Every structure is written in C-alpha cells, then in structure tokens.
Amino acid sequence: MRHVIALDVGGTGMKAALVGADGALLYEARRATGRERGPDAVVASILDFAADLLARGEERYGVRAEAAGVAVPGIVDPDGGVAVYAANLGWRDVPLRALLGERLGGLPVALGHDVRTGGLAEGRVGAGRGTDRFLFVALGTGIAGAIGIGGAIEAGAHGYAGEIGHVVVRPGGPVCGCGQRGCLETLASAAAVTRAWAEASGDPDADAADCAKAVESGDARAVRVWQDAVDALADGLVTALTLLDPRTLIIGGGLAEAGETLFTPLRAAVEERVTFQRTPAIVPAALGDTTGCLGAGLLAWDLLATDLEVSA
C-alpha cells in the first residue's frame, strides 16, 4: 500500500503517522520530544522516530514510504528545508530536511510550519473543505494563522504570512515576546486567559479551561476575563477579515475546546465590529489533534505530485 511518513513536532511531544494516498491515517504513534536534554537531542528524537516509522511501513505494507512530511513550530524556511528558530525547542538553523532525507535513505522530505500545516489539513479535509478562501487561526500558547487560497496555504514573500498573533490590538498593552506591546496573543491566547484568570481568581494553578467552566457557571469575574479576551480576539479577526476577505474563519487550538462558550460571544463581537465587510462563517476546527499529522502527510503527497510534474 502506498504511504508517506508524517511528523508533527510540538514543544513537548511529537505525533506521527503513516498516511495513505487517500489521506487516511494508517498508523499513529506518539513520543516525547526530549527537549529537556537540549536541541540536539530533540533532532535525534525526530530522526529516530522517522526511521522507526519507515521500518514500520515496510514491515506492514511490504513497500517503503514514498516521502516524508514534517511540521515544526517557530520560524521555518520550507524552501530551504531549514528549521530556523523555535524558542520552545531551543534550536537554530537546523537543516532538518537534509538530515531527515539522509536518515531515511534519500527519501524526499517536505518541511512546514506547524500552524500553516494544520491549516492546510483543515482547508483540504476539515472544516474548510470545499471553501476557496479561508483563514485558520490556532488559539494556543500563542496565536498564529494560516491563509488558505484555492486549496493551498499562502506563506508570504518571507514565510511569515498569517502571524495574526502579532497584530497590535491594544497599543501600549502587555509586552509580547516579539518586542511589541499589545499584540493579540498577549490578550486572547489560551496562555493569556490562563494568566488573567489566575490573577482574577487568586488561584495560581487556574487555567483557561477553568475560566471557561467558571463562565458557564456564571462567575462574574470569569465573565469579565473571558469577554476581555473575546473582544481582543474580535478586534484582531476583524482586521484580518478586512484585509483577506475569507469565506470561512476556522478557529482551532486549546481555547476553541470551550465550544459555544467561545463561539457564541465571538460571533456576536465580530458582528458588532463589521461595517462594510462581509462576515465569514466562523466555525470550529474539525480535525482535533490529528490536524498536524494530516497536514504533514498532505505536504509529503504534494511534494511527490510536484516532483512528478517537474519530471514530466
């Protein structure tokens, strides 16, 4: 059976799969990144995991994987195949495509940014399926987006397109890791809600999920914290939809797990802010934690299709 290797590398864990030509996840596995042992150990873990998947595919299906796709966080140079920088993994300028290709016996390897890769999956086989233009926004520790046009993700001239988390929505607001103040992700990410709710509730162990539960139970402090985040998010999203005019806005990540506790006030807040713009459908992501692996698999299959076109 034809298949490719897919790897989704996160800050603490890795998800991997063998993905069939029809996009089906034929085999799935998970491992820790081992980041506490340093960036070199993380790279070694990725290479070992990929090699094990290659062997697993040969054993199960009697044929080698045809390509590999890997999604990583941080700054990525997909054309050069380099993982440029990731604060949570501690690496800089890792030639990941070349290292994986060598370890996998010359297999073609595609490298992608984790959120853009997830957006590719949501657009092709998830909540954006059949939509010609969409914006995928992941609300996690930070906030990032993927701009979908005609079944592909627009990376921009320098690979930074979709970084909606660094749109300033509150000038002079909280300091962001990027150096600006008042960036969207300092106010509306899961990490931002966690910080705000821990302070408001007086419980240092409280997190964004606890805040959502408190909102559902009618806690006035939680409602204020939650609405502040929703208002900031709506401001950022209206800026994005003014620029991009997406048909569908797909919201994923940890904060989206709150369901209608998030989506009902968010849709209302966006509606309040639009004037001449057309409001897109605002929907939850559909693929859950398989998004990254599915997207990495699509990267690999797309690479094979491109190679075939070039050779023809």
C-alpha positions as CSV (number, residue, x, y, z in Angstrom):
1,M,0.0,0.0,0.0
2,R,1.3,3.4,-0.9
3,H,2.0,5.6,2.1
4,V,4.1,8.6,3.4
5,I,5.5,9.4,6.8
6,A,4.1,12.3,8.7
7,L,5.6,14.0,11.8
8,D,4.0,16.8,13.9
9,V,6.6,18.1,16.3
10,G,5.4,20.1,19.3
11,G,7.0,21.7,22.3
12,T,6.8,18.7,24.5
13,G,5.6,15.8,22.3
14,M,5.6,14.5,18.8
15,K,2.7,12.9,16.9
16,A,3.4,10.7,13.9
17,A,1.6,8.7,11.3
18,L,1.7,6.7,8.1
19,V,-0.7,8.4,5.8
20,G,-2.3,6.7,2.8
21,A,-2.8,8.2,-0.7
22,D,-6.4,8.8,0.2
23,G,-5.4,10.8,3.3
24,A,-6.2,8.0,5.8
25,L,-4.1,7.7,8.9
26,L,-2.9,4.1,8.6
27,Y,-0.8,4.0,11.7
28,E,-0.4,6.5,14.5
29,A,2.2,6.9,17.3
30,R,3.4,9.5,19.9
31,R,6.7,10.2,21.6
32,A,8.2,12.9,23.8
33,T,10.5,15.4,22.1
34,G,13.1,15.1,24.9
35,R,13.6,18.9,24.9
36,E,14.9,18.8,28.5
37,R,18.0,17.1,27.0
38,G,18.7,20.0,24.6
39,P,18.1,20.8,20.9
40,D,20.5,18.2,19.6
41,A,18.5,15.5,21.5
42,V,15.3,16.8,20.0
43,V,16.7,16.5,16.5
44,A,17.9,13.0,17.3
45,S,14.5,12.0,18.6
46,I,12.8,13.3,15.4
47,L,15.3,11.3,13.2
48,D,14.9,8.1,15.3
49,F,11.1,8.4,15.2
50,A,11.1,8.9,11.4
51,A,13.4,5.9,10.9
52,D,11.1,3.7,13.1
53,L,8.1,4.8,11.0
54,L,10.0,3.9,7.8
55,A,10.7,0.4,9.1
56,R,7.1,0.0,10.4
57,G,5.7,0.9,7.0
58,E,7.9,-1.6,5.2
59,E,7.0,-4.3,7.7
60,R,3.3,-3.7,7.4
61,Y,2.9,-3.0,3.7
62,G,5.9,-4.5,2.1
63,V,6.9,-1.2,0.4
64,R,8.9,1.8,1.6
65,A,7.3,5.1,2.3
66,E,7.4,7.3,-0.7
67,A,8.1,10.6,1.1
68,A,8.0,12.3,4.5
69,G,6.4,15.5,5.7
70,V,7.3,17.2,9.0
71,A,5.6,20.2,10.7
72,V,7.6,22.1,13.3
73,P,6.9,25.2,15.4
74,G,8.7,28.6,15.2
75,I,10.3,30.2,12.2
76,V,10.6,27.8,9.3
77,D,12.2,28.1,5.8
78,P,10.3,25.5,3.9
79,D,12.0,26.2,0.6
80,G,15.5,25.8,2.2
81,G,14.3,22.9,4.4
82,V,15.6,24.7,7.5
83,A,14.0,24.9,11.0
84,V,15.3,28.5,11.6
85,Y,14.3,29.1,15.2
86,A,12.0,27.7,17.9
87,A,12.1,29.1,21.4
88,N,10.3,26.1,22.9
89,L,12.7,23.6,21.4
90,G,15.9,25.7,21.7
91,W,17.1,25.1,18.1
92,R,18.5,27.5,15.5
93,D,19.2,26.9,11.8
94,V,18.6,23.1,11.8
95,P,18.8,21.7,8.2
96,L,16.0,19.3,9.1
97,R,15.0,18.3,5.5
98,A,18.6,17.3,4.7
99,L,19.1,15.4,8.0
100,L,15.8,13.5,7.6
101,G,16.5,12.8,3.9
102,E,19.9,11.3,4.8
103,R,18.5,9.2,7.7
104,L,15.6,7.9,5.5
105,G,17.9,6.8,2.7
106,G,17.3,9.6,0.3
107,L,13.5,9.9,0.7
108,P,12.0,13.2,-0.4
109,V,11.2,15.4,2.6
110,A,8.8,18.4,2.9
111,L,9.2,20.7,5.9
112,G,6.4,23.1,7.0
113,H,5.3,25.5,9.8
114,D,3.1,23.7,12.3
115,V,0.1,26.1,12.1
116,R,0.2,26.5,8.3
117,T,0.4,22.8,8.0
118,G,-2.6,22.4,10.3
119,G,-4.4,25.0,8.2
120,L,-3.6,23.0,5.1
121,A,-5.3,19.9,6.6
122,E,-8.4,21.9,7.9
123,G,-8.8,23.5,4.5
124,R,-8.5,20.3,2.4
125,V,-10.2,17.7,4.6
126,G,-11.5,19.5,7.6
127,A,-13.8,22.5,8.4
128,G,-12.7,24.4,5.3
129,R,-13.2,21.6,2.9
130,G,-14.7,22.9,-0.4
131,T,-14.0,26.5,0.6
132,D,-12.0,28.6,-1.8
133,R,-10.7,31.1,0.7
134,F,-10.4,30.6,4.5
135,L,-8.4,31.8,7.4
136,F,-7.4,29.2,10.0
137,V,-6.5,30.6,13.5
138,A,-5.0,28.5,16.2
139,L,-5.5,29.8,19.8
140,G,-2.9,28.0,21.9
141,T,0.1,29.2,24.0
142,G,0.3,31.8,21.3
143,I,-1.8,32.7,18.3
144,A,-1.0,32.1,14.7
145,G,-2.9,31.8,11.4
146,A,-2.9,30.2,8.0
147,I,-4.3,31.9,4.9
148,G,-5.9,29.4,2.6
149,I,-6.5,30.2,-1.1
150,G,-7.6,27.6,-3.6
151,G,-6.5,24.6,-1.6
152,A,-3.1,25.9,-0.8
153,I,-1.6,27.9,2.1
154,E,-0.1,31.4,1.3
155,A,3.2,31.6,3.2
156,G,4.1,35.1,2.0
157,A,7.2,36.5,0.5
158,H,9.4,35.7,3.5
159,G,7.4,32.9,5.1
160,Y,5.7,35.0,7.8
161,A,2.2,35.3,6.4
162,G,-0.6,34.6,8.9
163,E,1.1,35.8,12.0
164,I,-2.1,37.3,13.3
165,G,-1.0,36.9,16.9
166,H,1.4,39.8,16.4
167,V,-1.2,42.2,15.2
168,V,-1.3,45.0,17.8
169,V,-4.9,45.3,19.1
170,R,-4.1,47.2,22.4
171,P,-1.4,49.8,21.8
172,G,0.7,50.2,24.9
173,G,-0.7,46.9,26.3
174,P,1.2,43.9,27.7
175,V,4.7,43.3,26.5
176,C,4.9,40.5,23.9
177,G,7.8,38.1,23.3
178,C,8.3,39.7,19.8
179,G,9.2,43.0,21.4
180,Q,5.9,44.9,20.7
181,R,3.2,45.8,23.2
182,G,-0.5,44.9,23.0
183,C,-0.2,42.0,20.5
184,L,-3.3,39.9,20.1
185,E,-1.6,36.8,21.6
186,T,-0.8,38.6,24.8
187,L,-4.6,39.2,25.3
188,A,-6.5,36.4,23.7
189,S,-4.4,33.2,23.6
190,A,-5.0,30.3,26.0
191,A,-1.9,31.4,27.9
192,A,-3.2,35.0,28.2
193,V,-6.5,33.8,29.5
194,T,-4.8,31.5,31.9
195,R,-2.7,34.4,33.3
196,A,-5.7,36.7,33.6
197,W,-7.9,34.1,35.3
198,A,-5.1,33.0,37.7
199,E,-4.8,36.6,38.8
200,A,-8.5,37.4,39.0
201,S,-9.4,34.1,40.8
202,G,-6.5,34.2,43.2
203,D,-5.6,30.6,42.2
204,P,-2.1,30.4,40.7
205,D,-3.0,26.9,39.3
206,A,-6.1,28.0,37.5
207,D,-6.0,27.9,33.7
208,A,-8.1,28.9,30.6
209,A,-10.2,25.7,30.8
210,D,-11.1,26.6,34.4
211,C,-12.0,30.1,33.3
212,A,-14.4,28.7,30.7
213,K,-16.1,26.5,33.2
214,A,-16.5,29.4,35.6
215,V,-18.0,31.4,32.8
216,E,-20.5,28.7,32.2
217,S,-21.4,28.7,35.9
218,G,-22.0,32.5,35.8
219,D,-18.9,33.7,37.8
220,A,-18.8,37.4,37.2
221,R,-15.0,37.6,37.4
222,A,-14.6,34.9,34.8
223,V,-17.1,36.5,32.5
224,R,-15.1,39.8,32.6
225,V,-11.8,38.0,31.9
226,W,-13.4,35.9,29.1
227,Q,-15.1,38.9,27.5
228,D,-11.9,40.9,27.5
229,A,-10.2,38.1,25.6
230,V,-13.1,37.7,23.2
231,D,-13.1,41.5,22.5
232,A,-9.4,41.5,21.8
233,L,-9.8,38.4,19.5
234,A,-12.7,40.0,17.6
235,D,-10.6,43.2,17.0
236,G,-7.8,41.1,15.6
237,L,-10.1,38.9,13.5
238,V,-11.9,41.9,12.0
239,T,-8.6,43.4,11.0
240,A,-7.8,40.1,9.3
241,L,-11.1,39.7,7.5
242,T,-10.9,43.3,6.3
243,L,-7.5,42.5,4.7
244,L,-8.2,39.0,3.5
245,D,-12.0,38.7,3.0
246,P,-12.1,34.9,3.8
247,R,-15.3,33.0,3.1
248,T,-14.7,30.8,6.3
249,L,-12.9,31.6,9.5
250,I,-11.8,28.4,11.2
251,I,-10.8,28.6,14.9
252,G,-8.7,25.8,16.5
253,G,-6.3,25.3,19.4
254,G,-6.9,24.8,23.1
255,L,-9.1,27.8,23.6
256,A,-11.6,26.6,20.9
257,E,-12.2,23.5,23.0
258,A,-14.6,25.7,25.1
259,G,-17.1,25.3,22.2
260,E,-20.0,27.7,22.2
261,T,-18.7,29.4,25.4
262,L,-16.2,30.9,23.0
263,F,-18.0,30.9,19.6
264,T,-21.3,32.5,20.7
265,P,-19.8,35.7,22.1
266,L,-17.1,35.7,19.5
267,R,-19.6,35.7,16.6
268,A,-21.5,38.5,18.3
269,A,-18.4,40.5,18.9
270,V,-17.3,40.2,15.2
271,E,-20.8,41.1,14.0
272,E,-20.7,44.3,16.2
273,R,-17.5,45.4,14.6
274,V,-18.0,44.9,10.9
275,T,-19.4,47.7,8.8
276,F,-19.0,47.2,5.0
277,Q,-17.2,43.8,5.3
278,R,-18.9,40.5,4.7
279,T,-18.8,38.4,7.8
280,P,-17.4,34.9,7.1
281,A,-18.8,31.7,8.6
282,I,-17.0,31.4,12.0
283,V,-16.6,27.6,12.7
284,P,-14.5,25.4,15.0
285,A,-11.7,23.3,13.6
286,A,-12.8,19.8,12.8
287,L,-9.7,17.6,12.9
288,G,-8.7,17.8,16.6
289,D,-5.1,16.7,17.4
290,T,-4.7,14.8,14.2
291,T,-4.5,18.1,12.3
292,G,-0.7,18.3,12.3
293,C,-0.2,14.8,11.1
294,L,-2.8,15.0,8.4
295,G,-1.2,18.3,7.2
296,A,2.3,16.8,7.2
297,G,1.0,13.9,5.2
298,L,-0.5,16.3,2.7
299,L,2.8,18.2,2.4
300,A,4.5,14.9,1.6
301,W,1.9,13.9,-1.1
302,D,2.1,17.4,-2.5
303,L,5.8,17.2,-2.8
304,L,5.5,13.9,-4.7
305,A,3.0,15.4,-7.1
306,T,5.2,18.4,-7.7
307,D,8.2,16.2,-8.4
308,L,6.2,14.2,-10.8
309,E,5.1,17.3,-12.7
310,V,8.7,18.6,-12.8
311,S,10.0,15.2,-14.2
312,A,7.2,15.2,-16.8
